[in-house]
Amino acid sequence: MPEQSRVIYEKESHVARITLDRPQVLNAMDLRMHEELAEVWDDFEADDDLWVAVLAGAGDRAFSVGQDLKELDRREQEGSAAPSTFGSRGKPGWPRLTERFGLAKPVVAKVQGYALGGGFELALACDIVIASEDATFALPEARLGLIAGAGGVFRLTRQLPWKAAMGHLLTGRPLGAGRAFELGLVNEVVPAAELDACVEGWVADIVRCAPLSVRAVKEAATVSATLSLQEAFAARYPWEERRMGSADAVEGPRAFAEKREPRWQGR
């Protein structure tokens, strides 16, 4: 009997819906899940008809609690787990979302319940994070003799004030949804019953925009984050070059002048 898939991947109306599907273990990520996710992200990136992705966890208890530590312990006892540090190069599923630095399409995280360890790192790698009121974020790796090697150490200190980030990194203390919103880590917090509708509202707003404009914006914002303003203006942005010469760059102003909704082609 074939092993059950770890990821649900659906496509509809320019939207990719990606669900981590191991609710019985709070969507812990084993090596098989990472392999499946790599195939999903490859397809999402290559499919021009997909403009945005929504990443979620199955069930209502967790987005993901991160690495499957039982699998890790078993592999260590077998002697098949090499010491690991930052990044996933050479491991199943590379490059993982946390290292797809050139992915220009936006990814929205829908977080309900626990987002711990690698699960939190996945959310940190997304462009927009919508959380239910019961969401809990944490990087508890230091309590386990590990390190947040999928970018948690790097991204949390960039997305939170330094002292706040270090407080959570050095202690593993959890961060509630409300506090995460106050610190700007998530875009919106809603009751669990309203989570789906809230996410769909954000997705609809993204799809309403020209897809090449969205990709150019994400690319420029990401690339320029470590540049001076002078360097940012002078840098080369391939997606902006595509947008600038696209049919959609003509369609937008024309639709405005004709008082109608634009018909985006994505080229």
Phi, psi and omega per residue, in radians:
M1 nan 2.173 -3.094
P2 -1.112 2.570 -3.135
E3 -1.237 2.450 -3.105
Q4 -1.161 2.466 3.111
S5 -1.091 2.569 -3.135
R6 -1.647 -0.190 -3.052
V7 -2.350 2.367 3.010
I8 -1.743 2.227 -3.095
Y9 -2.226 2.052 -3.103
E10 -2.263 2.598 3.119
K11 -2.201 2.339 3.129
E12 -2.814 2.169 3.017
S13 0.882 0.951 3.091
H14 1.258 0.124 -3.074
V15 -2.041 2.257 3.009
A16 -1.696 2.254 3.120
R17 -1.984 2.032 -3.024
I18 -2.068 2.091 -3.072
T19 -2.139 2.146 3.022
L20 -1.247 2.068 -2.901
D21 -2.056 1.161 2.987
R22 -2.375 1.016 -3.030
P23 -1.058 -0.433 -3.111
Q24 -1.173 -0.352 3.081
V25 -2.155 0.559 3.097
L26 0.981 0.635 3.081
N27 1.027 0.598 3.026
A28 -1.061 2.497 -3.042
M29 -1.728 1.959 3.046
D30 -1.689 3.134 -3.076
L31 -1.107 -0.627 3.119
R32 -1.089 -0.722 3.120
M33 -1.111 -0.713 3.125
H34 -1.098 -0.678 3.102
E35 -1.096 -0.768 -3.140
E36 -1.160 -0.708 -3.140
L37 -1.094 -0.659 3.126
A38 -1.049 -0.732 3.115
E39 -1.135 -0.681 3.134
V40 -1.130 -0.831 -3.121
W41 -1.146 -0.626 3.069
D42 -1.041 -0.804 -3.106
D43 -1.171 -0.761 3.133
F44 -1.029 -0.762 -3.108
E45 -1.175 -0.608 -3.045
A46 -1.479 -0.402 -3.058
D47 -1.465 1.866 -3.097
D48 -1.157 -0.301 3.141
D49 -1.449 -0.124 3.099
L50 -1.754 2.149 -3.032
W51 -1.885 -0.354 -3.095
V52 -2.731 2.629 3.095
A53 -2.102 2.545 3.012
V54 -2.011 2.126 -3.128
L55 -1.878 2.208 -3.086
A56 -2.488 2.981 3.039
G57 -1.963 2.516 3.133
A58 -1.218 2.585 3.138
G59 1.428 -3.092 -3.085
D60 -2.020 0.194 -3.099
R61 -1.758 -0.436 -3.067
A62 -2.760 2.479 2.868
F63 -1.232 -1.030 2.973
S64 -3.000 2.455 3.070
V65 -1.642 0.228 3.030
G66 1.572 -2.626 -3.059
Q67 -1.039 2.460 3.071
D68 -1.295 1.691 -3.042
L69 -1.228 -0.470 3.073
K70 -1.162 -0.711 3.078
E71 -1.128 -0.739 3.132
L72 -1.065 -0.777 3.130
D73 -1.082 -0.727 3.135
R74 -1.110 -0.747 -3.138
R75 -1.173 -0.635 3.106
E76 -1.159 -0.688 3.104
Q77 -1.170 -0.535 3.111
E78 -1.408 -0.248 -3.103
G79 1.435 0.298 -3.088
S80 -1.801 0.043 -3.136
A81 -1.859 1.935 3.102
A82 -1.348 2.629 3.062
P83 -0.955 2.441 -3.082
S84 -2.199 2.728 3.087
T85 -2.430 -2.420 -3.054
F86 -1.274 2.437 3.040
G87 1.513 2.932 -3.071
S88 -2.076 0.183 -3.138
R89 -1.007 2.303 -3.127
G90 1.513 -0.046 3.141
K91 -1.900 2.812 3.099
P92 -0.983 2.393 3.063
G93 1.537 0.101 3.131
W94 -1.347 2.463 -0.087
P95 -1.429 2.341 3.092
R96 -1.353 2.940 -3.104
L97 -0.919 -0.653 -3.100
T98 -1.128 -0.230 3.132
E99 -2.161 0.236 3.081
R100 -1.564 1.239 -3.012
F101 -1.186 -0.334 -3.139
G102 -1.677 0.085 -3.134
L103 -1.237 1.936 -3.065
A104 -1.588 -0.283 3.117
K105 -1.352 2.473 -3.101
P106 -1.293 2.582 3.097
V107 -2.203 2.232 3.141
V108 -1.866 2.208 3.082
A109 -1.643 2.244 3.039
K110 -1.863 1.848 -2.975
V111 -1.929 2.068 3.000
Q112 -2.226 2.345 3.137
G113 1.351 -2.502 -3.023
Y114 -1.382 2.330 2.936
A115 -2.230 1.586 -2.997
L116 -2.051 2.613 3.070
G117 0.921 -2.164 -3.140
G118 -1.064 -0.444 3.064
G119 -1.166 -0.747 3.071
F120 -1.131 -0.682 3.133
E121 -1.117 -0.629 3.043
L122 -1.067 -0.805 3.139
A123 -1.085 -0.707 3.126
L124 -1.091 -0.478 -3.139
A125 -1.451 -0.139 3.122
C126 -1.477 2.833 -3.074
D127 -1.532 -0.575 3.117
I128 -2.324 2.378 3.140
V129 -2.184 2.108 3.061
I130 -1.970 2.243 -3.028
A131 -2.186 2.567 2.991
S132 -1.423 2.821 -3.081
E133 -1.079 -0.406 -3.122
D134 -1.600 0.127 -3.121
A135 -1.221 2.474 3.095
T136 -2.314 2.234 -3.128
F137 -1.952 2.487 3.073
A138 -2.900 2.644 2.995
L139 -2.092 1.495 -3.041
P140 -1.517 0.231 -3.018
E141 -0.957 -0.713 -3.099
A142 -1.070 -0.473 3.114
R143 -1.301 -0.234 -3.058
L144 -1.976 0.156 -3.104
G145 1.318 0.329 -3.093
L146 -2.031 -2.996 3.059
I147 -2.466 2.628 3.132
A148 -1.325 1.350 -2.973
G149 -1.432 -0.095 3.099
A150 -1.640 0.493 3.046
G151 1.777 -0.050 -3.106
G152 -1.036 -0.754 3.118
V153 -1.066 -0.695 -3.076
F154 -1.380 -0.779 -3.044
R155 -1.333 -0.656 -3.097
L156 -1.110 -0.679 3.135
T157 -1.260 -0.259 3.064
R158 -1.627 -0.469 -3.043
Q159 -1.753 -0.190 3.074
L160 -2.142 2.805 2.938
P161 -0.998 2.559 -3.005
W162 -0.934 -0.894 -3.079
K163 -1.105 -0.700 3.123
A164 -1.110 -0.791 3.141
A165 -1.083 -0.822 -3.109
M166 -1.131 -0.615 3.102
G167 -1.029 -0.719 -3.135
H168 -1.379 -0.625 3.133
L169 -1.183 -0.698 -3.043
L170 -1.430 -0.257 -3.098
T171 -2.060 -0.371 -3.038
G172 1.317 0.172 -3.128
R173 -1.065 2.489 3.127
P174 -1.325 2.773 3.140
L175 -2.179 2.034 -3.139
G176 -1.279 2.840 -3.085
A177 -1.062 -0.737 -3.120
G178 -1.089 -0.785 3.125
R179 -1.177 -0.650 3.093
A180 -1.063 -0.657 3.092
F181 -1.182 -0.767 3.125
E182 -1.014 -0.627 -3.116
L183 -1.492 -0.041 3.118
G184 1.443 0.255 -3.109
L185 -1.400 -0.489 3.076
V186 -2.150 2.710 -3.076
N187 -1.469 -0.577 -3.092
E188 -2.771 2.521 3.086
V189 -2.160 2.249 -3.097
V190 -2.409 2.827 3.017
P191 -1.001 2.616 -3.085
A192 -0.950 -0.638 -3.112
A193 -1.172 -0.325 -3.112
E194 -1.825 0.032 -3.031
L195 -1.085 -0.852 -3.111
D196 -1.021 -0.822 -3.105
A197 -1.112 -0.684 3.137
C198 -1.124 -0.790 3.124
V199 -1.069 -0.757 -3.119
E200 -1.109 -0.559 3.088
G201 -1.126 -0.758 3.088
W202 -1.129 -0.747 -3.138
V203 -1.094 -0.754 3.137
A204 -1.066 -0.679 3.124
D205 -1.159 -0.643 3.106
I206 -1.183 -0.797 -3.108
V207 -1.140 -0.470 3.120
R208 -1.180 -0.402 -3.136
C209 -1.474 2.798 3.084
A210 -1.172 2.203 -3.051
P211 -1.061 -0.633 3.126
L212 -1.234 -0.573 3.064
S213 -1.136 -0.741 3.133
V214 -1.073 -0.784 -3.131
R215 -1.168 -0.678 3.116
A216 -1.131 -0.686 3.110
V217 -1.097 -0.859 -3.124
K218 -1.091 -0.777 3.140
E219 -1.047 -0.845 -3.087
A220 -1.142 -0.733 3.136
A221 -1.115 -0.720 -3.099
T222 -1.232 -0.860 -3.087
V223 -1.133 -0.670 -3.039
S224 -1.430 -0.100 -3.047
A225 -1.012 -0.547 -3.117
T226 -1.874 0.220 -3.126
L227 -1.833 2.721 2.958
S228 -1.246 2.884 3.119
L229 -1.057 -0.699 3.134
Q230 -1.094 -0.749 3.116
E231 -1.183 -0.646 -3.125
A232 -1.097 -0.749 3.124
F233 -1.153 -0.522 -3.067
A234 -1.590 -0.205 -3.076
A235 -1.209 2.798 3.108
R236 -1.726 2.314 -3.126
Y237 -2.189 1.766 -3.074
P238 -0.985 -0.691 -3.139
W239 -1.205 -0.576 3.069
E240 -1.185 -0.615 3.088
E241 -1.128 -0.678 3.094
R242 -1.174 -0.757 3.141
R243 -1.087 -0.773 -3.048
M244 -1.034 -0.625 -3.124
G245 -1.761 0.289 -3.030
S246 -1.580 2.831 3.033
A247 -1.131 -0.558 -3.123
D248 -1.170 -0.510 3.104
A249 -1.151 -0.420 3.065
V250 -1.556 -0.644 -3.079
E251 -1.118 -0.678 -3.092
G252 -1.035 -1.013 3.105
P253 -1.055 -0.627 3.135
R254 -1.140 -0.757 3.117
A255 -1.104 -0.681 3.098
F256 -1.082 -0.811 -3.123
A257 -1.122 -0.579 -3.125
E258 -1.575 0.045 3.083
K259 0.985 0.894 3.106
R260 -2.459 2.936 3.086
E261 -1.305 2.412 3.123
P262 -1.203 2.633 3.089
R263 -1.962 1.649 -3.062
W264 -1.311 2.465 3.091
Q265 -1.888 -0.320 -3.107
G266 1.279 0.434 3.117
R267 -2.773 nan nan
